[in-house]
Amino acid sequence: MGVFVFLPLVLPLTAWPIARLAEQHLHPRTTARLLTGVAAVMAACSTVCLGLVMVVGTAQLPGNPLPDGWSDPEVREAVPYDEVVGKAAIPALCAVLVACGRMLWRHGRVRRRAHRALAGLRETEVAVLPDDDPYAYALPGGRRGRVVVTTALLDCLEPAERRALFAHERAHLAARHHRFLLAVQLAARANPFLRPLRTAVTYAAERWADEDAAQAVGSRRTVARAIGKAALVSRGTPVATLAGFAAAGPVPRRVAALLGPAPVARGWPSVFTSVFTSVGLAAWGAAVGTAVSAMSSANSAVTMVLILRAATPL
């Protein structure tokens, strides 16, 4: 196993180039799906890595409940620097589990509170709140997702811009963007090197919804104008984990993208066959890094299981 057990901890660095280039050259839908998959695999592999190293570190602690054979020299030699790294992996893995658990708990609490706030309203697709603060967001879950918007924001928009707003939030619900965002948020907490991918996926999800809204209303300029107006008057959503209409992602970049030509939706083969382009090289680098991370984790896990089975008495 050797030092290869530590590769999944640092291989997320290979995904940084594609995170930036994908925003500029790929369709937002492709960007969100590609980066979410890469982040999820790399986060799982790095967590497995910490767990494997922690086994060796835990076996060295006095009074541990593990079999005595797990602290044999043969087992400790499977992981280099076991005395330092093995013990350090214990609090590191605990921190990862606590951070991910808190993220899931907070995500569920926010959604439950948001649904309770709408309990007295009619079960319609769009919930209009009589609030002086202008904001709008897509609320998934329940019987069906709902678009929540305040009267203050609707008063600031023209009829065509309101249609763009509703189309944008419906696009979030239809594509289930909340799952992409939750996955990359958990990945970023499992491995801090994956934070650039979280930022890129958050922006890509908003751009994805922008493009779907532009197709629905038939005018990219109308969507850009609606986003710009909402950004000028909006103070953001009242809860942190719900993406607002003009609160997520750099608004000037989104508006500039909508005022330009529509992005070309290239298929997966064209992304990876363009080997001699910057996007192709970055995509292959991320793919190779993800594959090596997965293989390294699998190899380390199998090796550790075989060693521990041999060291564990019947």
C-alpha positions in Angstrom: 0.0 0.0 0.0 2.8 2.4 0.9 2.5 6.1 0.3 -0.2 5.5 -2.4 -2.8 5.4 0.4 -2.3 9.2 0.8 -2.9 10.0 -2.9 -6.7 10.5 -2.6 -6.0 13.3 -0.1 -4.1 15.5 -2.7 -5.4 14.3 -6.1 -8.4 16.8 -5.9 -5.7 19.4 -6.9 -5.9 17.9 -10.4 -9.5 19.0 -10.8 -8.7 22.7 -10.2 -7.9 23.5 -13.9 -11.2 22.0 -15.2 -13.2 23.8 -12.6 -12.2 27.1 -14.0 -12.0 26.2 -17.7 -15.4 24.4 -17.6 -17.1 27.6 -16.6 -15.7 29.4 -19.6 -16.0 26.8 -22.3 -18.6 24.2 -21.5 -22.3 24.3 -21.3 -23.4 25.0 -17.7 -25.4 21.7 -17.6 -22.2 19.8 -18.6 -20.1 21.7 -16.1 -22.5 21.0 -13.2 -22.7 17.3 -13.9 -19.0 16.8 -14.6 -17.7 18.6 -11.6 -20.3 17.2 -9.2 -19.3 13.7 -10.3 -15.6 14.4 -9.9 -16.1 16.0 -6.5 -18.3 13.2 -5.2 -15.8 10.5 -6.2 -12.8 12.3 -4.9 -14.5 13.1 -1.6 -15.4 9.5 -1.1 -11.9 8.3 -1.9 -10.2 10.8 0.5 -12.7 9.8 3.3 -11.8 6.1 2.7 -8.1 7.0 2.9 -8.6 8.7 6.3 -10.5 5.7 7.5 -7.8 3.3 6.5 -5.1 5.3 8.1 -7.2 5.7 11.2 -7.4 2.0 11.6 -3.6 1.8 12.1 -3.7 4.9 14.4 -6.5 3.5 16.5 -4.8 0.2 17.0 -1.8 1.9 18.7 -3.9 3.6 21.3 -3.8 2.0 24.8 -7.0 0.3 25.8 -8.5 0.2 22.3 -11.2 -2.4 21.7 -9.6 -3.7 18.5 -7.9 -7.2 18.3 -4.3 -7.2 19.4 -3.2 -8.5 16.0 -4.2 -5.1 14.4 -1.3 -3.5 16.2 1.3 -6.0 15.0 4.3 -4.6 13.1 3.1 -6.2 9.9 -0.1 -4.2 10.1 1.6 -0.9 11.0 4.1 -1.3 8.2 1.2 -1.2 5.7 0.9 2.5 6.2 4.1 4.7 6.3 4.6 7.1 9.2 1.9 5.2 11.1 2.9 6.6 14.4 2.2 10.3 13.4 -0.2 10.1 10.5 -2.2 7.2 11.9 -3.0 9.1 15.1 -3.6 12.4 13.3 -6.1 10.7 11.0 -8.4 10.0 14.0 -9.4 13.6 14.7 -9.3 14.4 11.0 -11.9 11.8 10.2 -14.0 12.8 13.2 -13.9 16.4 11.9 -15.0 15.3 8.5 -17.9 13.2 9.8 -19.0 16.0 12.1 -18.8 18.7 9.4 -20.8 16.5 6.9 -23.4 15.6 9.6 -23.9 19.3 10.5 -24.3 20.2 6.9 -27.0 17.5 6.4 -28.7 18.5 9.6 -28.7 22.2 8.7 -29.9 21.5 5.2 -32.8 19.5 6.5 -33.7 22.0 9.2 -33.8 24.9 6.7 -36.1 23.0 4.3 -38.4 22.0 7.1 -38.6 25.6 8.4 -39.3 26.9 4.9 -42.1 24.4 4.3 -43.6 25.2 7.7 -43.6 28.9 6.8 -45.7 28.1 3.8 -48.1 25.7 5.6 -50.9 28.3 5.7 -50.8 29.1 2.0 -52.6 27.3 -0.8 -50.8 24.3 -2.4 -49.9 26.1 -5.6 -46.7 26.0 -7.7 -45.9 29.6 -6.9 -46.2 30.9 -3.3 -46.4 34.7 -3.1 -45.4 36.1 0.3 -46.6 39.6 1.4 -43.1 40.7 2.4 -41.3 44.0 2.1 -38.0 42.3 1.5 -37.5 41.4 -2.2 -36.3 37.9 -2.8 -37.2 34.7 -4.6 -36.0 31.1 -4.4 -36.9 27.5 -5.4 -38.0 25.3 -2.5 -37.7 21.6 -3.3 -39.4 18.8 -1.3 -42.8 18.1 0.0 -45.5 16.9 -2.5 -43.7 19.0 -5.1 -41.3 21.8 -5.3 -42.5 25.4 -5.1 -41.3 28.8 -6.2 -41.4 31.3 -3.4 -41.4 35.0 -4.3 -42.3 38.1 -2.3 -44.6 40.9 -3.5 -41.8 43.4 -3.0 -39.7 41.7 -5.8 -42.7 41.2 -8.1 -43.4 45.0 -7.9 -39.9 45.7 -9.2 -40.3 43.6 -12.3 -42.2 44.0 -15.5 -44.5 41.1 -16.6 -42.0 39.6 -19.0 -39.3 39.8 -16.3 -41.6 38.0 -13.9 -42.0 35.2 -16.4 -38.2 35.0 -16.6 -38.0 34.8 -12.8 -40.6 32.0 -12.6 -38.9 30.1 -15.5 -35.5 30.4 -13.7 -36.8 28.9 -10.4 -38.8 26.2 -12.2 -35.6 25.2 -14.0 -33.9 24.7 -10.6 -36.7 22.5 -9.5 -37.0 20.5 -12.7 -33.2 19.7 -12.9 -33.0 19.1 -9.1 -30.1 21.5 -8.7 -30.4 21.2 -4.9 -28.9 17.7 -5.2 -25.9 18.9 -7.1 -25.3 21.7 -4.6 -25.7 19.4 -1.6 -23.3 16.9 -3.1 -20.5 19.5 -3.7 -21.1 21.1 -0.3 -20.5 17.7 1.4 -17.5 17.0 -0.8 -15.9 20.4 0.1 -16.3 19.5 3.8 -14.8 16.1 3.3 -11.7 17.6 1.5 -11.0 21.3 1.6 -9.1 20.9 -1.8 -12.6 20.5 -3.4 -13.9 23.9 -2.5 -13.1 25.4 -6.0 -15.4 22.7 -7.4 -18.2 23.7 -5.0 -17.9 27.3 -6.2 -17.9 26.3 -9.8 -20.9 24.0 -9.5 -22.9 26.7 -7.7 -22.2 29.2 -10.5 -22.9 26.5 -13.2 -26.3 25.7 -11.6 -27.3 29.3 -11.8 -26.1 29.6 -15.4 -28.0 26.4 -16.2 -31.2 27.8 -14.8 -30.5 31.1 -16.7 -30.2 29.3 -20.0 -33.3 27.2 -19.5 -35.2 30.4 -18.5 -34.0 32.1 -21.7 -35.3 29.3 -23.8 -38.6 29.3 -22.0 -39.3 33.0 -22.4 -37.6 33.3 -25.8 -35.4 36.2 -24.8 -31.9 36.1 -23.3 -32.0 39.9 -22.8 -35.2 39.7 -20.7 -33.7 37.2 -18.4 -30.5 39.3 -18.1 -32.6 42.4 -17.3 -34.6 40.5 -14.7 -31.5 39.2 -12.9 -29.9 42.7 -12.9 -33.0 44.3 -11.5 -33.4 41.7 -8.8 -29.7 42.0 -7.9 -30.1 45.7 -7.3 -33.0 45.5 -5.0 -32.6 42.0 -3.4 -31.0 41.4 -0.1 -30.7 37.7 -0.5 -32.9 34.9 0.8 -33.8 34.9 4.5 -32.1 31.5 5.0 -28.5 30.8 4.0 -28.8 27.4 2.2 -31.6 28.5 -0.3 -30.2 30.0 -3.5 -31.9 33.2 -4.4 -32.9 34.4 -7.9 -30.0 36.9 -8.0 -28.1 36.0 -4.9 -26.0 33.0 -6.1 -23.1 33.4 -8.4 -21.4 36.5 -9.7 -24.4 38.5 -11.1 -22.3 40.6 -13.6 -20.8 37.5 -15.2 -24.3 35.9 -15.5 -25.7 39.0 -17.1 -22.7 39.3 -19.5 -23.1 35.6 -20.5 -26.8 36.1 -21.2 -26.1 39.2 -23.4 -23.7 37.1 -25.4 -24.4 34.1 -27.6 -25.9 30.9 -26.2 -23.4 28.3 -25.1 -23.1 25.2 -27.3 -24.2 22.0 -25.6 -21.3 19.6 -26.6 -21.6 15.9 -25.7 -19.2 14.0 -23.5 -17.2 12.6 -26.4 -16.4 16.0 -27.8 -15.2 17.2 -24.4 -12.7 14.4 -24.0 -11.6 14.0 -27.6 -10.4 17.6 -27.8 -7.1 16.5 -26.3 -5.1 19.4 -27.7 -7.3 22.1 -26.3 -7.1 23.6 -22.8 -10.5 22.2 -21.9 -9.6 18.8 -23.2 -6.3 18.6 -21.3 -8.0 19.8 -18.1 -10.9 17.3 -18.5 -8.4 14.5 -19.1 -6.4 15.6 -16.1 -9.4 15.6 -13.8 -10.5 12.2 -15.2 -7.1 10.7 -14.7 -6.9 12.2 -11.2 -10.3 10.8 -10.3 -9.5 7.4 -11.7 -6.2 7.2 -9.9 -7.8 8.3 -6.7 -10.5 5.6 -7.0 -8.0 2.9 -7.8 -5.6 3.9 -5.0 -8.5 3.8 -2.5 -9.7 0.5 -3.7 -6.2 -1.0 -3.7 -5.5 0.3 -0.2 -8.8 -0.9 1.1 -8.3 -4.5 -0.3 -4.8 -4.6 1.0 -5.8 -3.4 4.4 -8.7 -5.9 4.6 -6.4 -8.8 3.7 -3.7 -7.8 6.2 -6.3 -7.3 9.0 -7.9 -10.7 8.3 -4.5 -12.4 8.5 -3.7 -10.5 11.7 -7.1 -11.1 13.4 -7.4 -14.4 15.4 -10.4 -16.6 14.7 
